[in-house]
Amino acid sequence: MDSSAIRSTVAANLDRVMEMIAGAAGRRGIEAETIKLICVTKYAEDEWVEALLASGATDLGENLLPKGADRFDRLRAGGAVFNRHLIGAPQSRKVKLIPGHFDLVQAVDRLKIAEMLNGCCKVAGLSQEILLQVNIAGEEQKHGVDPADAPEAAAWIVENCPQLALRGLMAVPPWPNAYGSAGEYERETRKYFTLMKELFDKISGSIPSAKGMDTLSLGMSQDFAWAIEEGATMVRVGSLLYEGLQ
């Protein structure tokens, strides 16, 4: 596929996702502009990412270090303007690669990582906005703090990590193949989104985070509309943006 066709395809896909966001926001009774779209680029080719930015994407998300940081640095060096999100839980030995390379770290999945990141940011003379990742379904293979421990964990970060600005919560519910039917998948996924919204409201209403807790990051390509309807303020979409390119 030539460059023109790639740009056209990506632009059409991005428009469609934005229309879906607007539809879900309308059903919730809010403005579409209050929902932030994170374009997940971890599997995307560079030309696809460049097409996203040319089509108006403002926020990109990568999972891995140092790959994500390197890509974002390269794009920024080329003049691209966008917000940089780390959406995968970092390994302890790679936390030092975060300061200066990401605007929002969405997957601070345990207090050890928060403490290490705070220390790295202090050495670098930088601050870092973060989200606390919650393992809302208690899955062994998923990262995140236990929902019951989340209020205490959030309070600990605010009190003990002055270089970090806690902006909210993030979660990934069980994958679709965890359920026997599409109906069960929707019911259970919405249940977890609702639980996350309740937890977010509880924490944001009781913890005086420096910049205010205003971000609930939920939902991916297969379920982001449900996430918006249940209270998400930020969604992370990847595969839908690249349909027709693979």
C-alpha positions as CSV (number, residue, x, y, z in Angstrom):
1,M,0.0,0.0,0.0
2,D,1.4,3.4,-1.0
3,S,1.8,6.3,1.4
4,S,-1.3,8.1,0.1
5,A,-3.5,5.1,0.7
6,I,-2.1,4.6,4.2
7,R,-2.9,8.1,5.1
8,S,-6.4,7.9,3.7
9,T,-7.1,4.6,5.5
10,V,-5.7,5.8,8.8
11,A,-7.6,9.1,8.6
12,A,-10.9,7.2,7.9
13,N,-10.3,4.8,10.8
14,L,-9.5,7.6,13.2
15,D,-12.7,9.5,12.1
16,R,-14.7,6.4,12.7
17,V,-13.3,5.9,16.2
18,M,-14.0,9.5,17.0
19,E,-17.6,9.1,15.8
20,M,-17.9,6.1,18.1
21,I,-16.6,8.1,21.0
22,A,-19.0,10.9,20.3
23,G,-21.9,8.4,20.1
24,A,-21.0,6.8,23.5
25,A,-20.5,10.2,25.1
26,G,-23.9,11.3,23.8
27,R,-25.5,8.3,25.3
28,R,-23.9,9.2,28.6
29,G,-25.0,12.8,28.3
30,I,-21.6,14.4,28.1
31,E,-19.6,16.2,25.5
32,A,-17.3,14.1,23.3
33,E,-14.4,16.5,23.9
34,T,-14.3,15.4,27.6
35,I,-13.1,11.9,26.5
36,K,-9.4,11.6,25.7
37,L,-8.4,9.1,23.0
38,I,-5.0,7.4,23.3
39,C,-3.9,5.9,20.0
40,V,-2.0,2.8,20.9
41,T,1.0,2.4,18.6
42,K,2.8,-0.6,20.0
43,Y,2.2,-2.8,16.9
44,A,2.0,0.0,14.3
45,E,4.6,0.7,11.7
46,D,6.2,4.1,11.7
47,E,4.4,5.2,8.6
48,W,1.0,4.4,10.2
49,V,1.9,6.4,13.3
50,E,3.0,9.3,11.2
51,A,-0.4,9.1,9.4
52,L,-2.2,9.2,12.7
53,L,-0.4,12.3,13.7
54,A,-1.1,13.9,10.3
55,S,-4.8,13.0,10.8
56,G,-5.1,14.9,14.0
57,A,-4.1,12.3,16.7
58,T,-2.9,14.1,19.9
59,D,-2.0,11.3,22.2
60,L,0.0,8.1,21.6
61,G,0.5,5.1,23.8
62,E,3.3,2.6,23.9
63,N,3.7,-0.5,26.1
64,L,7.4,-1.3,26.2
65,L,10.6,0.2,27.3
66,P,12.9,1.3,25.8
67,K,11.1,0.8,22.5
68,G,8.3,3.2,23.3
69,A,10.6,5.9,24.6
70,D,12.9,5.6,21.6
71,R,9.9,5.9,19.2
72,F,8.5,8.9,20.9
73,D,11.9,10.6,21.1
74,R,12.4,10.0,17.4
75,L,9.0,11.5,16.5
76,R,9.5,14.5,18.8
77,A,12.9,15.1,17.2
78,G,11.2,15.1,13.9
79,G,8.9,17.9,15.0
80,A,5.8,15.9,15.9
81,V,3.7,17.4,18.7
82,F,1.8,14.9,20.8
83,N,1.3,13.6,24.4
84,R,3.3,10.5,25.3
85,H,1.7,7.7,27.3
86,L,3.3,4.6,28.8
87,I,0.4,2.2,29.0
88,G,2.3,-1.0,30.0
89,A,3.5,-1.8,33.5
90,P,7.3,-1.2,33.6
91,Q,9.8,-3.7,34.9
92,S,11.7,-2.5,37.9
93,R,15.0,-2.5,36.1
94,K,13.5,-0.2,33.3
95,V,11.9,2.4,35.5
96,K,15.0,4.6,35.1
97,L,14.2,5.0,31.4
98,I,10.9,6.8,32.1
99,P,11.7,10.3,33.3
100,G,11.7,12.8,30.5
101,H,10.2,10.5,27.9
102,F,6.5,10.2,28.9
103,D,3.9,12.7,29.8
104,L,1.6,10.2,31.6
105,V,2.6,6.8,33.0
106,Q,-0.7,4.9,33.0
107,A,0.5,1.6,34.5
108,V,2.0,2.2,37.9
109,D,1.0,-1.2,39.2
110,R,2.6,-1.4,42.6
111,L,4.0,0.8,45.3
112,K,7.6,-0.4,44.6
113,I,7.3,1.0,41.1
114,A,5.9,4.3,42.4
115,E,8.8,4.6,44.9
116,M,11.4,3.8,42.3
117,L,9.9,6.2,39.8
118,N,9.8,9.0,42.4
119,G,13.5,8.4,43.1
120,C,14.5,8.5,39.5
121,C,12.5,11.7,38.9
122,K,14.1,13.3,41.9
123,V,17.5,12.6,40.6
124,A,16.5,14.0,37.2
125,G,14.9,17.0,38.7
126,L,11.6,16.2,37.0
127,S,8.0,15.5,38.0
128,Q,5.8,12.8,36.5
129,E,2.1,12.4,36.1
130,I,0.9,8.9,36.7
131,L,-2.2,6.7,37.0
132,L,-2.5,3.8,39.5
133,Q,-3.3,0.6,37.8
134,V,-6.0,-1.6,39.5
135,N,-6.4,-5.3,38.9
136,I,-10.1,-4.9,39.0
137,A,-11.0,-8.6,38.4
138,G,-8.2,-10.0,40.5
139,E,-6.6,-11.9,37.6
140,E,-3.3,-13.6,38.3
141,Q,-1.9,-12.8,34.9
142,K,-2.8,-9.1,35.1
143,H,-0.9,-6.2,36.7
144,G,-2.3,-3.8,39.3
145,V,-3.1,-3.3,42.9
146,D,-6.0,-5.1,44.5
147,P,-9.2,-2.9,44.4
148,A,-9.5,-3.2,48.2
149,D,-5.9,-1.8,48.6
150,A,-6.3,1.0,46.0
151,P,-7.4,3.8,48.3
152,E,-4.5,3.1,50.7
153,A,-2.1,2.8,47.8
154,A,-3.2,6.0,46.3
155,A,-2.9,7.8,49.6
156,W,0.6,6.4,50.1
157,I,1.7,7.7,46.7
158,V,0.4,11.2,47.3
159,E,2.0,11.3,50.8
160,N,5.4,9.7,50.0
161,C,6.1,10.4,46.3
162,P,6.3,14.2,45.9
163,Q,7.8,13.9,42.4
164,L,4.7,12.1,41.2
165,A,1.3,13.7,40.4
166,L,-1.4,11.1,40.8
167,R,-4.0,11.9,38.2
168,G,-6.3,8.9,38.5
169,L,-6.8,5.2,37.9
170,M,-6.4,2.7,35.0
171,A,-7.6,-0.9,34.6
172,V,-7.9,-3.7,32.0
173,P,-10.9,-6.0,32.6
174,P,-10.9,-9.7,31.5
175,W,-10.4,-10.5,27.8
176,P,-13.5,-11.5,25.7
177,N,-12.4,-15.1,25.7
178,A,-13.0,-15.3,29.4
179,Y,-16.7,-15.5,28.8
180,G,-19.0,-17.9,27.1
181,S,-21.1,-15.5,25.1
182,A,-21.1,-11.9,23.7
183,G,-23.9,-11.0,26.1
184,E,-22.0,-12.3,29.1
185,Y,-18.9,-10.5,28.0
186,E,-20.7,-7.2,27.8
187,R,-22.5,-7.6,31.2
188,E,-19.3,-8.6,33.0
189,T,-17.2,-6.0,31.3
190,R,-19.6,-3.2,32.1
191,K,-19.7,-4.5,35.7
192,Y,-16.0,-4.1,36.1
193,F,-16.1,-0.6,34.5
194,T,-18.8,0.4,36.9
195,L,-16.8,-0.9,39.8
196,M,-13.8,1.1,38.6
197,K,-15.9,4.3,38.4
198,E,-17.1,3.8,41.9
199,L,-13.5,3.2,43.1
200,F,-12.4,6.3,41.2
201,D,-15.1,8.5,42.7
202,K,-14.2,7.2,46.2
203,I,-10.5,7.9,45.9
204,S,-10.8,11.2,44.0
205,G,-13.2,12.5,46.6
206,S,-11.0,11.7,49.5
207,I,-7.4,12.2,48.4
208,P,-6.1,15.7,47.7
209,S,-3.8,14.9,44.8
210,A,-1.6,17.9,43.8
211,K,-3.1,18.4,40.3
212,G,-6.5,16.7,41.1
213,M,-7.6,13.2,40.2
214,D,-9.5,13.7,36.9
215,T,-8.6,10.6,34.8
216,L,-10.2,7.2,34.6
217,S,-8.5,5.2,31.8
218,L,-10.7,2.3,30.8
219,G,-11.6,0.5,27.5
220,M,-9.8,-0.7,24.4
221,S,-10.8,-1.3,20.8
222,Q,-13.3,-4.0,21.6
223,D,-15.1,-2.3,24.6
224,F,-14.2,1.4,24.8
225,A,-17.8,2.5,24.0
226,W,-19.0,0.6,27.1
227,A,-16.2,2.1,29.1
228,I,-17.3,5.7,28.2
229,E,-20.9,4.9,28.9
230,E,-19.9,3.6,32.4
231,G,-17.7,6.6,33.3
232,A,-14.3,6.5,31.6
233,T,-12.6,9.8,30.8
234,M,-9.8,8.2,28.7
235,V,-9.8,5.2,26.3
236,R,-6.9,3.3,24.7
237,V,-7.6,2.2,21.1
238,G,-5.2,0.4,18.8
239,S,-6.4,-2.3,16.3
240,L,-9.4,-0.3,15.0
241,L,-7.1,2.4,13.9
242,Y,-5.1,0.1,11.6
243,E,-7.9,-1.9,9.9
244,G,-7.2,-2.4,6.2
245,L,-3.5,-2.0,6.6
246,Q,-2.3,-5.4,7.8
